[in-house]
Amino acid sequence: MHTGSDLQNLRVSRWCAGRFGVSGSLTWVAEIERRTPADSTPLDEFFRLLDDFRRDAPQEPAP
């Protein structure tokens, strides 16, 4: 049985895969770290992407 957290993580993973154009075994955390520009930090990029996710991803009702 999946928890709400598992389902949210899956949604974020799918969204990041589409955003980054990847379908590999790297997690979205590793993708953020790998793609962080030199003038930023992974944490800053995470929150930037979180804002984008909240704005762009279709919202689903909680289970």
HUWOQUI-V322120 format. One record per residue. N is the residue number from 0. RES is the residue in one small letter. BURIAL is b if it has 24 or more other C-alpha atoms within 12 Angstrom, else e. Layout:
{{N,RES,BURIAL} {N,RES,BURIAL}}
//
This chain:
{{0,m,e} {1,h,e} {2,t,e} {3,g,e} {4,s,e} {5,d,e} {6,l,e} {7,q,e} {8,n,e} {9,l,e} {10,r,e} {11,v,b} {12,s,b} {13,r,e} {14,w,b} {15,c,b} {16,a,e} {17,g,e} {18,r,e} {19,f,e} {20,g,e} {21,v,e} {22,s,e} {23,g,e} {24,s,e} {25,l,e} {26,t,e} {27,w,b} {28,v,b} {29,a,e} {30,e,b} {31,i,b} {32,e,e} {33,r,e} {34,r,e} {35,t,e} {36,p,e} {37,a,e} {38,d,e} {39,s,e} {40,t,e} {41,p,e} {42,l,e} {43,d,e} {44,e,b} {45,f,b} {46,f,e} {47,r,e} {48,l,b} {49,l,e} {50,d,e} {51,d,e} {52,f,b} {53,r,e} {54,r,e} {55,d,e} {56,a,e} {57,p,e} {58,q,e} {59,e,e} {60,p,e} {61,a,e} {62,p,e}}
//
